[in-house]
Amino acid sequence: MTSFPLKIVTPDGLQFEGQAEELIVRTIAGDIGVMAGHTDCVTPLGMGMATVVIDGEKKYAACIGGMLSVLKGNVTLIPTTFEWADEINAERAADSERRAKEIIESKNASDTEMRLAEARLKRSLIRQSVAQYRNVR
């Protein structure tokens, strides 16, 4: 399979730089798959699982927010949060889910607290889902 240059950069630094055969990420309009020769595009990212095929092996990550750029064959993923499946602390994500649900179920939460708790819940569910792909290749 033909590869393309992929760079994944977050506010925390460089997560990956090298050749990849395929990238699948969630955008705000749905999933997009990128392979060598993809047309140029820029799109905002949503919240979901990213799949990256490197040397024929699939790697999975939680990918939340940011942008995807495909320009002249170069692919740059700039997510707000990007965590490889084997780096996700599933216990911490489950704790975050519990705390978010407590706020959502409380009768005293403000609208702002409710929105923040709902976003926290979505992020924790994505992380837990992706963590299940730790040893999948």
N, C-alpha and C positions, 0 to 999 in steps of 0.2 A: 504494500500500500504506500502511496506517495505521502511524504510528510511535508509539514510547513513549520516555520518558526513560530513558537508560542512563548509569550512572556506573561506571567501572572504576577502582578504587583498589588500589594495592599498597603494601607497606611503603616502597617508593621514591617514592611519591607518586601523583598523579592521572595516569592514562594516557589517559582519555577521559571527556568529559562532554558529552552532547548527545542528539539524537534518533537512534534506530535503528529499522529495520523488522523486524529479526530478529537473534537471538542463538542460537548453537548452541555448547554447551560439554559437556565430558566430566565427569560426576559419578562418584562412587564406584559408582553402580549402572548407569552407562551414559550415553549422550548424552541431552541434553534440549534441546529447541528452545523458545524464548520469542518470542512475538509479542504485539502489542497485545491487551489483554484477557485475558492469561494469568491463571490462578488464582493466588492468593497461595501462596507456598511458600518454604521455606528448605532448602538442600541442600548437603552438603559436595562439594567438587570433587575430581576425580581428576587424572590427568595426560593431556593430549591437546591437540588442536588446537581453538582457538576460531574460529568464523566469525561475523563481525559484518557485517550489511548496513546500510550508511549511504548515504542518497541513491541507493538502487538499486545500489550497488557493494559487492561482497564484499571484506572485509578479513580477513586470516588472522593468527593469533597462536598462539604456544605458551603454554598456560595450565596452570599446575601448582599444585595444592593450593589451599586456601582455602574460600570459601563463595560461594554465589549466593543472593540474596534477591530475591523478587518480592513487593512489598507495595503494594496499592492502585494498581497500574499503574506504579509506580516499580521499576525493575530496577537492582540494585546487585551488581556482580561484585567480589569481594574476594579475588583470587588471591594466593598467596604469590609466584609468579613469573608475569609476563605480558610477552611480547616479541612485538611486531609482526614479521611475516615479514621486512620490509625492514630491520629492525634487528638481526636475528640474524647473528652471526659464524659462518658455517658451518664455517670452518676451525678455529676454536676449539672448536666442538662436536665436530668429528671428532677433534681432539686429546684431548678429554675422553673420547670413546668408546674410543680406543686405550689411554689410561691405565687406564680402568675394566676393560677386557678383560685387560690385563696382570695386574691384581690378582686378578681372578676366576680366571685360569688358573694363578696361582702356587700353590704347594703350602704356602707359609708364612703365608698370610693368616689372620688371626683371624676369628671369626664376625662381629664388629663391622665389620672392614674389608671383609669379603665383602658384608654388607648395604649398607654405604655405597657400595661399588663398583657393586652391582646398581642402586641408586637413581640413581647418577651415569650409568650406562649408559642407563637408561630416559629420563632427562632429555635426554641428548645425542642419542638417536635421535629423540625428539620434535622437538627444535630443528632437527635436520637435515631431517626430513620437512617441517616447516612452512616452512623456508627455501626450499624448492623452489617455494613459492607467492608468492615476492617480487613478480613482475610480473604475476600472474594477477589479473584483475578480473572 
